[in-house]
Amino acid sequence: MTRREQILETAATLFAARGFHGVSVAELGAACGISGPALYKHFPSKDAMLAEMLVAISEELLRVGRARVAEAGSAEEALRALVAWHTDFALRQRPLIVVQDRDWESLPAEARERVRSLQRAYVDVWADQLCALEAGGAAEAGGSEAAGSARDRARASAHAAFGLINSTPHSAVLPDDEMRDLLGRMALGALAAAVGPAARSLRPASGPT
């Protein structure tokens, strides 16, 4: 881990605990083992730190999400891989989830738009696979649905799954392995319910794996 990454990790923990505006540059420096002014050798401002940490996590989610889909052999396999990836991310990055939710309005405008753009692209990674799975089921059943409606539902379903998985700052009261299994099953079950009969094979087994 680089020094910049260490500073961002420390800042995320402090921002999550006390809020972006509740942490001073001097306090950040002390937590990192350096003086407050020395932080400016790494970041031009506290705002820049917040921007970098939230842009970086959005870029990571999208980059790895696309890679998981590219490695998958089917829409079902891709969705399982996406759920596994996002669940692992949410368990590792609980402070950043809190910061994203609570301090979004403190982001500089340019960074906010960048994060929005990355998040829309990430939602579409999931929506593409949900639409592919549903379209396959509709073809088998001899039916079809307006593409726009299916796309909107797929995006809404992805957002709902994110909300469930991103509950880790509050819900992760079990050991991480148990939470990973629980959240993965719940997310797959929710996505299967959203897609309908086409997602029978997406539904998780009845007991822990």
C-alpha positions in Angstrom: 0.0 0.0 0.0 1.4 3.4 -1.0 1.5 6.4 1.4 -1.4 8.0 -0.4 -3.5 4.9 -0.1 -2.7 4.7 3.6 -3.8 8.3 4.1 -7.0 7.7 2.2 -7.8 4.6 4.2 -7.2 6.5 7.5 -9.3 9.5 6.2 -12.2 7.1 5.2 -12.2 5.6 8.7 -12.3 9.1 10.4 -14.9 10.5 8.0 -17.1 7.4 8.6 -16.8 7.8 12.3 -17.2 11.6 12.6 -18.3 13.0 9.2 -16.3 14.8 6.6 -16.8 18.2 8.3 -16.1 16.8 11.8 -12.5 15.9 11.0 -9.8 18.6 10.7 -6.7 18.5 8.6 -4.6 18.6 11.8 -6.5 15.5 13.1 -6.1 13.7 9.8 -2.3 14.4 9.9 -2.1 13.2 13.5 -3.9 10.0 12.7 -1.5 9.4 9.8 1.6 10.2 11.9 2.4 13.5 10.2 1.6 17.1 10.7 -1.5 18.6 9.1 0.4 20.8 6.7 2.5 17.7 5.6 -0.7 16.2 4.2 -0.6 18.9 1.5 2.4 17.2 0.0 0.0 14.4 -1.0 -3.3 16.1 -1.5 -4.1 19.8 -2.2 -7.1 19.8 0.1 -9.4 17.8 2.3 -12.0 18.1 -0.5 -9.5 16.5 -2.9 -9.0 13.5 -0.5 -12.8 12.9 -0.4 -13.0 13.2 -4.2 -10.2 10.8 -4.8 -11.5 8.1 -2.4 -15.0 8.1 -3.8 -13.9 8.3 -7.5 -11.4 5.5 -6.8 -14.0 3.1 -5.4 -16.4 3.8 -8.2 -13.6 3.1 -10.7 -12.7 -0.1 -8.9 -16.3 -1.4 -8.8 -16.7 -0.7 -12.6 -13.3 -2.1 -13.6 -13.7 -5.4 -11.6 -17.3 -5.7 -12.5 -16.6 -5.6 -16.2 -13.8 -8.1 -15.8 -16.0 -10.5 -13.9 -18.6 -10.3 -16.7 -16.0 -10.8 -19.4 -14.8 -14.0 -17.7 -18.3 -15.4 -17.3 -19.8 -17.9 -19.7 -23.4 -16.9 -19.3 -25.6 -14.1 -17.9 -26.4 -16.3 -14.9 -22.7 -16.9 -14.2 -22.0 -13.2 -14.7 -24.6 -12.2 -12.1 -23.3 -14.7 -9.6 -19.8 -13.3 -10.1 -21.1 -9.7 -9.8 -22.9 -10.5 -6.5 -19.8 -12.2 -5.1 -17.6 -9.3 -6.1 -19.8 -6.6 -4.7 -20.4 -8.5 -1.5 -16.7 -8.9 -1.0 -16.2 -5.2 -1.7 -18.9 -4.2 0.7 -17.4 -6.2 3.5 -14.0 -4.8 3.0 -15.0 -1.2 2.5 -17.6 -0.4 5.1 -16.2 3.0 6.0 -16.3 4.1 2.4 -19.9 3.0 2.1 -20.8 5.2 5.0 -18.8 8.2 3.6 -20.4 7.8 0.2 -23.9 7.8 1.7 -23.4 10.6 4.2 -20.9 12.9 2.7 -22.0 12.8 -1.0 -23.1 16.5 -0.9 -19.6 17.5 0.2 -18.0 16.2 -3.0 -16.7 18.9 -5.4 -19.1 19.2 -8.3 -16.7 17.8 -10.9 -16.0 14.7 -8.7 -19.7 14.3 -8.0 -20.4 14.1 -11.8 -17.6 11.7 -12.3 -18.9 9.4 -9.6 -22.4 9.6 -11.0 -21.1 8.6 -14.5 -19.1 5.7 -13.1 -22.0 4.5 -11.0 -24.4 4.6 -14.0 -22.0 2.5 -16.0 -21.7 0.0 -13.2 -25.5 -0.2 -12.9 -25.6 -1.0 -16.6 -23.1 -3.8 -16.2 -25.6 -5.5 -14.0 -28.6 -4.4 -16.0 -27.1 -5.9 -19.2 -26.9 -9.3 -17.6 -30.4 -9.1 -16.0 -31.9 -8.2 -19.4 -30.0 -11.0 -21.1 -31.3 -13.5 -18.6 -34.8 -12.3 -18.9 -34.7 -12.1 -22.6 -33.6 -15.7 -22.8 -36.5 -16.7 -20.6 -39.0 -14.8 -22.6 -37.7 -16.4 -25.8 -38.1 -19.9 -24.3 -41.7 -19.0 -23.2 -42.5 -17.5 -26.6 -43.2 -14.1 -25.2 -41.5 -10.7 -25.2 -41.6 -7.3 -23.4 -40.9 -3.7 -24.4 -37.1 -3.3 -24.1 -37.4 0.1 -22.4 -39.6 -1.3 -19.6 -37.3 -4.3 -19.1 -34.2 -2.1 -19.0 -35.8 0.2 -16.4 -36.7 -2.8 -14.2 -33.2 -4.2 -14.6 -31.7 -1.0 -13.4 -34.1 -0.7 -10.5 -33.3 -4.3 -9.6 -29.6 -3.6 -9.6 -30.0 -0.6 -7.3 -32.1 -2.7 -4.9 -29.4 -5.4 -4.8 -26.8 -2.7 -4.1 -28.9 -1.4 -1.2 -29.1 -4.9 0.3 -25.4 -5.6 -0.1 -24.3 -2.1 1.0 -26.0 -2.6 4.3 -22.8 -4.0 5.7 -22.0 -1.0 7.9 -25.2 -1.8 9.8 -26.0 -5.5 9.1 -22.5 -7.1 9.3 -22.9 -8.5 12.9 -21.9 -12.0 11.9 -18.3 -13.1 11.0 -17.4 -12.0 7.5 -17.6 -15.5 6.0 -21.2 -15.9 7.3 -22.2 -12.4 6.2 -20.7 -13.1 2.7 -22.8 -16.2 2.4 -26.0 -14.5 3.8 -25.7 -11.4 1.7 -24.9 -13.4 -1.5 -27.9 -15.6 -1.0 -30.2 -12.7 -0.3 -29.0 -10.7 -3.3 -29.3 -13.7 -5.7 -32.8 -14.4 -4.3 -33.9 -10.8 -4.8 -32.5 -10.7 -8.4 -34.2 -14.0 -9.2 -37.5 -12.7 -7.9 -37.1 -9.5 -10.0 -36.3 -11.4 -13.3 -39.0 -14.0 -12.7 -39.2 -17.6 -14.2 -36.2 -17.0 -16.4 -34.0 -16.9 -13.3 -34.9 -20.2 -11.7 -31.3 -21.4 -11.8 -30.1 -18.1 -10.3 -32.0 -18.8 -7.1 -29.7 -19.8 -4.2 -29.8 -23.2 -2.7 -31.9 -23.6 0.5 -29.0 -23.9 2.9 -25.5 -22.5 3.4 -22.9 -23.6 0.9 
